[in-house]
Structures are given as C-alpha cells and as structure tokens.
Amino acid sequence: MGGSITHGTLLTPRGLDPVGQPGAAGSGGTEVQALFDTLVTYNTEARVYEPHVAETLTPNADATVWTMKLREGVRYGNGDILTADDVKRSVDCHRSPANTQVSRGEAQTIVSMNVLDPLTIQFVLDGPYPDFPHVLATDVGMVTNPRIVDAKGPEQFALNPQGAGVGPYELVKYAPGEEIVMSAKANYWGGPVCIETLRFINIPGADATLDALFTGEVDVALLREPTAIAEARQGGFGTLPTLFNYGEGIVMNSAPARPTADVRLRRAIVAAIDPDTINARVFNGNALATSALIHEDTPGLYSGAPGPVYDPDLATRLVEEVKRSGWNGTVRLLADNSPTRINEAIAVQAVLESVGFHVELDNDKSLTEVLGKVAADRDYDLVIWGPNYTDEGMWALMSRQLDSRSKSNYYGYSDSRLDEALDDLRTATSTDQKKQVVARMQEIFNDSPVIANFATYEEDNIHATQVGGLILTRGSVLRYDKAFLAGE
C-alpha cells in the first residue's frame, strides 16, 4: 500500500452524509462511495447489478419482495459489526420526509423492511420492480453506523462521519470549498487498498481542470464539457465515460401560469432548435448532437425512434398562433454562469428570437443557485439543463422528474400517457421490453415535449495513464478500492 491520488471534482459536496446527497458523481458521489461503499454495485461493462457489501440479493416470483444477506464480519471504521438492523435504520433515514434529495424517491419504492436475523433483511416493495437492485446501488445502499449518527446528530455527522462507514477509506479532513482528504483502511472487508491517500479538490471550470491534468496537479478529473473531453483524449489520458441521455438542452416549465404550460409553445421551441447548429456553435462539433431521448450509442435502450424534427417555419407559425390568443411573446431563460452554459444560452436566445420569441436572459447565477431556482423554488420558464438519464436506473430518474404523481416533478410536466409508460418501464423484465417502452416515450415527447434536447452528454473520468484499477459504477461514480499507481 502506498502513493496518493488527487481527484478533481465538479462541485464540493454539501456534507458527507449519504442522506441528503444529490447522488451525482460531480457533487460528492465518488467521495461518499469511498467512505461508505454500497450494498449493491453496478457493473458498467456487463450492465448488471452485483452484490457488493451484500452477499446475496434475491427476489420473489414477481419482484415485490427482495431478501438480502449481508457478508459476515464487515466492520465500520470504528470496529462495530455491520448488521441488518443497521441497514434498516439507514434506509429509513432515506425514506424520511426530512430527506429532500434523489435518494428519498429511490427509497419510496420500499414499503417496509423485515429483519430476519442479524445478517438478513427483507425489503417489501410497493409493487413489482425487477430493477430494485438499482436502489441499493445508490446512496440508499450506503449504510451509516446509526450509533455514530445518534451520538453526533445529523448536522455534525455530515461534517465528520469518521468511523461510520464500511468503505475502503476513512475521512482525514473535510474542508468545504478547499479539499477532502481520506486515508486507506488497513482492515477493509474487501481486501488490501493500494492507494494510501485520496484527495478531492474542486477546480472551477473545465479549462482549468484540463490544465491541472496536463500539469499533474490532479491525477483524475471528472469532465463533462465535450471540447475539454476531446482535448484530454487527444492528450493520451485514460478515459472512463458515461452517457447521459437528455443530457443537455432547454427544459420547459409546464406548470400552470407559465407560458410553456401551452404545449404549442413547447412544440415551437423544440421545432426551433437544431442540435447540429448548437453543437457547431458551442461545442466545436464535439458533442453527441441529437434531439432524441435515446442516443444510438446507449447500451440496451436505443430503439431507433427519432426525436423531433428541426422546423423553424413551424416554430414561427406556432409562436404567432399563441400570440393571437393573448400571450405577449416573452419567456425567461435561466442558465448558470459557466462559460459553456453562457454560450449555450446566448445561442438559444438568438434562435428563439429568430422565430418570434422575446427572450429575457438570466445567466449570472452559479450552478448551485440555478439548482435552487429549478428544483426548490421552481421559479423559471426555460432553463439550460440536463435531466441526465443513464441506461441503468432510468425509471427511477425519469419517474422522479416527470411522473405527474411525483412530488419531485419540478418540471411541472403532466401527461397520463407518460405516467402509463413509466409504470410499464418499471415492470419491464427484458431489454426488448424496455426498448419498446422507451420508443413509446419518444412518441409522447414528440407530441408533448418537456425538453428541447441538444445532445446526449458524456461525463468522463479522465485519468493519468499510471492510474489503474479504477472501477466505474452507476452515474459516473468511481470506486477506488482496487485502484493503484503503476510502478508503485
């Protein structure tokens, strides 16, 4: 064991408690994974869920009840043994109304839990869910030691969860906005951990992060801007990419009293957008341009269903039609103040105004502020945004954002046809069934759009060639338990 790795991140996580995390790689997913591990892990190469801290996870005949057996002798950092009671307590924290993050939506599929013995727990679901292992591969599956949580209280625990995880690393330093430092455990349940020290730092901006890779300031960096990713690959770095469908575009707030509650305006915006033009203007042709929900490179989901067609004449006619019914022509466009998003927003403003919109642009806010306006305040008409649907866990991600019955539907979208399709996607048991459902969804979105999509977005964990053994899991999150430095 020896050596250290510095990892460049997109955002500094708001605390290190898995409860309350957004769950994304760019906002703490990899850091929290290193401390806590997950009960189940997603194998991105085989595209299957596999037990990890759990030894087995077995469904009943209709996938409404799942029985999990833990590995024997797994210990937290403070020496306590992991038990099924701990799992129940931890998952209940995610199910609590006090948790407002993605993980609560994931955990709401669980109706009850029955502890059968110290190492065995049964999950009773609210209906059939063949992909339920996805839930335990997310933050919901990161078990926290309840004794330490109780002793510290949630606020202090989020700042210093030392000893409370079963992951390969223990926290050394958490300095928000500065760095997070971790050291390898000598008695990790999964075997020896080669990298002694992990350091996570946030370098604002893709260009600065790319420079840090080339100078050796960081060894690994999460990038999501196409031009920066292309330069890194050309520079000979290692690459661990993840595709996010509906990854970048204009989300249109469909809530009542918003201009885009009128489906004619949403159709006009979609018809006005040419993904190839946005790609050329903003991304130098490096993005995976598409108007469709699913890009052809997506494993297991691409059905060939086409997205909306670029038709500026149709867009102009629809805008004029809505103006005649009393609308004044104005929409507000929100974007964060990163260089790429500013360029996207300016390009979108020009395109929409060319078909008759008057666009009021707000692009002076940080990404965190934009997240708050969209997800918490729901105060926007249009926003440059990426819903980000991966091939794994797609139902959980989409239902949270787009099901009319979801309390987390901050797009204001409501279409009974999509609700039915989401129900079918949840219960699908084969790849072919999922493809058929996703093709239906494309037809619905062509008729009743919620996003004018520019591109399927890539996130890429770019790394120095001497860094080996990184394991890519769900949603761009990395596992460091098998990582090593060549020659050390």
N, C-alpha and C positions, 0 to 999 in steps of 0.2 A: 504494500500500500504506500502511495506517495504521490506527490505532484498536486497541482491545483488547476482549476478551470475557472475562467471568468466568462460569464454569460451575459450578453446584452439583451435587455428586455424592452418591450414597447411601453409599458406602464408600470409604475410601482404599485404593488398590491395594497389594498386598504385593510391591512391586518393579515394575520396568518392563520386565522381560524377557518377551516373549510366551510363552516356555516357562515354565510354572508359573503362568500366569494362569488364573483361573476362566473367563474368556472373556465374562463378562456386562458389559453396559453400566454397571451400577451398581457394579461392582467393578474398574474400570480399562479396560474395553473401548474406550471413546472415546479415553482418554488414549493408550493404546498404539497405537491406529489412527493417531492424528495423527503419531506418531513413525515408524511402520514401514510404513504402507499395507498393502494385501493384494494378492495376485496376482490374485484374482478379487473382484468386488464383487456384492452382491445389490441389484437394482433393486426396491424395495418397491412402486413404482407399477405397473410392468409384470409384477412377480412372476417375474423371470427373472434368472439369473446372467449376468454380463457380464465379459469380460476387463478387467483394470484395469492393474496393473503388467505382467501378461502381455499379449502382443499377441493371441495365439490360444490356445485350448484345445480339442482335437479328440479325440473318442472313436473307437475301432474299432467294428466292427459290433455287438458285444454289450456294449459299455461296460465291458470289463475292462481295457483299456489306453487311457490318455489321453496325448496328446502336446501339450506346451506350448512355445510360443515366446515368449521374453521380448522386450519392447521394447528397441530398440537405444539405448545411451547413457544408460541410467538409472544415476544415481550415488548412492552413500551420502553421508551428511553429511560424511564425511572425504575425499571425492573419488574413492574407489575405484569401479570399474565393477561393477555387479551382473552376476553370471554364473550359468549353470545349475549349476555346481559349488557355488556358494554356496547355491542353492536346496536341493540335495541335502543338504548339511551341516546346514542349518537344519531341514529336515523331519525328518532323522534325530534331532535333539535332541528333537523332539516324540514320536517313536516310542520313545525310550529308556525303559526301566523306571524310571529316576530321575525321570521326569515323572509326577506323580500326578494331574494336572488333566484337565479335559474334553478338551483338545487331544490327549492321548495316545490316547483312544478314537477320536477322529476319524482320527488318523494311522494307526491299526492296520489300516485298510482297505487301506493301501499295503503290498504285499509287497516290492517292490524298485523302484529308480529307475535309469534308464539315461541318462547324459549323452551326447547325440548330437553336440553341438557346443557352443561357448561360450554360445549363447543358446537351446539346445533341450534339453529333458529329457522323458523318457518315464516315466510312472507306471504300474506294473503292479499291479493290484488283486487282492484275494483272492476276487473274484467280480464278477458284473455289478453296476454301481452307476450308473444313469443320472443321479443327482443328485450325483455326485462333485464337481462344481464347488463345492458347499457347503463341502467340507473346506478348499479353498483360499481361501474367503471368510471363514474363521475365523482364529483365532490361528495355525493351521498355515500359513496363507498369508502371515504376516508374516515376511519374511526378515530375519535378522540377519546382520551382517557377521562372518563366522567369524574373521577376523584380529583384530578388536577383542575378540570373546568370548574367544579363546585368550589374548590379552595380559592381559586383566583377570581372567579366571576368572569362573565363573557368579555368585558372590555379589556381587562388586564390580560386575560388569556390570549386574546387576539394579538396583543403586543409581544407576549413572551410565552409561547406554548412549549417551553422546554420540558422534555420528558414525557410529553403527552402523545407522541406518535410512534408508529411501528415501522416507519420508513427507514431508508438507509442512512439518513443524515440527521444530525441534531443541530438546533439553532445555536449559533455563537453570538450573532449581532443582527439586530433589526433596526436600521436607521432609515425611516421613511424618507424617500427622496434622495437618499445617498447610496446605501448599499445594504444587501442582506448577505451575511456570511454564515456558512454551515460547515460542520466537520463530520467526517465519516464515523459511523458507529463501529466499534470493534466486534460487537456481537449481533450484527444484523441477521435476522432469521433467514434471509435469502443467500447467505454466504458472504465471503470477503468482498469489501468495497475498495476498489483500487484508488480512486481519486480521493485524496485526503481532505481537500478543501474546495468547496464550491462558493463562488462569489457572484452575486447577481447585481448588475448595475443598470440604470436607465440612462441611455444617451439619446436625447431628443433629436428626432429627425433621421430619416433613412440614410441621407448622405453622410452625416456624422457617424452613424453606426457602421456604415460601409468603410469609412476611413479607419475606424477603430479596428476592424477586421484586418485590413491591409497592414496596419502598423503593429498588429499583435497586442493591442490593448485589450481586446476581447478574443476569446477562442471560439465562442459560439454566439450567434446572434439570430434572433427572430426578426425576419424581414417580411413585409407584405406590400411593398411598392414594386411593381413589375420591373421598372428600369433598374432599380438597385439590385434586385434579384438577378437580372440578366447580367449585370456587371460582375457580380460576385461569382456567378457560374463561369463566366469567361475568364475570371481570375484564378480558376483552378480550385476553388474551395469545394468541400463536401456539401451535399445537399440532401435534405430530408423534407420534401414538400407535402403539403396538404391542400386539397382542392376544396373551396367553399363556393357552392352554388348560390345564385342570387347574392354574389359576393360584393358587388359594388353597383350602385345605381341610385335612382331617386325613389325613396319611399314616400307614398302619398297618403296623408292622413285622411281616412274615410269617415271619421267621426262626424255626427251631425253638427251643423253650423260651420263646418269647414268648407271652403269652395270645392275641394276634391271629394266631398261627400257625393257630388254629382258624378256618376260613372262616366258621363260624356267627357268631362274634363280629364279624368284619369285615362280614358282611351286616347284623348288628344295628346296628352303628354307622352304616352307610350309611342304613338304614331310619329311624334316629332323627333324622337331620339334615334339616331343612327349609331349603334355601338362601334362600328368601324371608324367613324369620324372622331368620336370621343377617344378611342384608342390611339389614333394618329396624333391628335392634338395634345393629349395629356400624358400618354404612356409611351410615346415614341414607337408605337406598334408592338409593344412587348406584352400587353395584356391578352388574356383569353377572351376576346370580344364575343359576346352573344347576347341576344335578347331573351333567350330561353331559360326556363327554370333549371334544366339539367344540361350541363356541357357534355359533349360526346366523350371526353376523357374520363368521366366519372365512373368508377368501377361499380358494376351491378345495378345501375339505375337508369342509364341512358336508353331511351326507347325510340329515339328518332323524332319525337314530337316537336314540331317547330314552334318557336316563340313568335311574338307579334312582329308584323312587317313594318318597316320604315315607310311612312306615307305622309309627308308634310302637307300635301293638299287636303287629305282627310283631317289632319290636325287643325288646319286653318278653318275648315268648314264647321268642325265641332265647336271650336272656340267662339266663332261668330254666332252659332246657334244658341249657346249658353248665354252670351252677352244679350241677345234679343229677349231672353227671359228674365233680365234684370240684374245679372251679375256685372260688376264694374270692371272685370278683367284682371284684377290684382291677385297675385299669390305671393306668399312669403317663402323664401328658400333659405334653409338653415344649413350651414356646413361648419366643420371645425376649422381652426386656423393653421393646420399643417399645410405646407406648400402644395402638396398634391391635391388635397381637398379644395384649396382655394382655386387652383387651376380648373378643377372639375366644375366647381360652382360657377366660375366665370363662363366656361364653355356652355354649361347648361342654360345659364341666364340668356346668353346670346341666341341659342337655338330656340328656346321657348318664346322669346320676344319676336323672333322671326315669323312665328305662326300666330301672333296676336295677343300673347300674354303680356301683362306688365309685372315684372318680377322684382320684388323687394328683397335684396340680398343681405343676409346676416352671416358673415363669415369671420367674425373677430373673436370667437369664443374657443376655449380649449376643448379638447375631446371630452374631458370629464364634464364640462359644463353642457356640452351638447347631449351627452348621455343623460344628464339630469333633465334637460328640457324635453327629450323624447320619451324616455322610459318612466320618469317620475311625474313630471308636470304635464306631459302630452301637449305641449304648447308649441305647435309647429303646423304648417300646411304641407310643405315639402322639405325633405332632408336628404342630403347626400349620405348614404348609409349602406351598410352591408348586412342583411339578415343572417347570412352565413350558414347555409345548410350543407352539412357533410353527408357522405354516403352512410355513415353509421349514426344511429340515433336521430335520423331525420324526422321521424314522427314527433319525438319529444320536443325538438326545436321548433318545428312548424306549428304544432298544436298550441304551444305556449303563446306564440306571437299572433296566430291567425285564426284560431278557433273562436267563433263568436261567443262561446261559453267560457272562455278563459279570462280570468281577472287580470292576466298579464298581457292582454291583447292591446298594446299601446299604439297600434296602427289604426284602431277603430274599424277594422275590417270585419264585415259580416256577410257571409254567403252560405246559405244552407247546403248548397251543393258541395262546397269545400268542406264543411263540417262532416258530411257523409263520407267524402273521400278520405278525410283524416281518420275517421273511425275504421275504414277499410285498410288504410295503411298500417294502423296499429296492429290489426289482427292478421296481416299478411304473413304467411309462413314460408314463402319461397321468393327467390329473386324475380321470377316471372310475374308473380302476383304484384310485387312492389312496382315493377316497371309499368304494368297496366294501370295501376292507381295513379302513378306519377304522370302518365300520359293524359289521364282524365283531368288531373290538376292543371296541366298546361292548357287544356281547352278552356277550363274555367277562368284561368288568369288572362287568357287572350280576350275573353269576353268581359270579364270584371277584374281588371288589373289592380294590383296593390303596389307594384314596383315597376318602374321603367328601368330594366336591367341593362347595364353596360357590359358587364363581364363576370365570368366565373373567376373568382380571385384565388390566387395562390398565397399561402403563407409558407415560408421556407425557413427551417432551422439550418442556416448556413454555418459550417464549422471548418476549422482548420484541419488540414489533412492528417495531422498527427493525433487528432482526437478520434478515438474509435469506441465501439461498443455502445453508442447512444441508441436508445430504443424509442421509436416514435409510437405514441399511443393516440387515443382519440383527440380530435380537435387541436392538433399541433403540439400537444403536451409531450415533453420528453421525460423518459426515465433515465436516471443516472446510475442506477445500481450496478450496471455492468460496464460502465464507461472506463476508458483507460487512455493513457498517453503513450503512443508508440515510442519505444526506446527507453521507457522508464519502468 
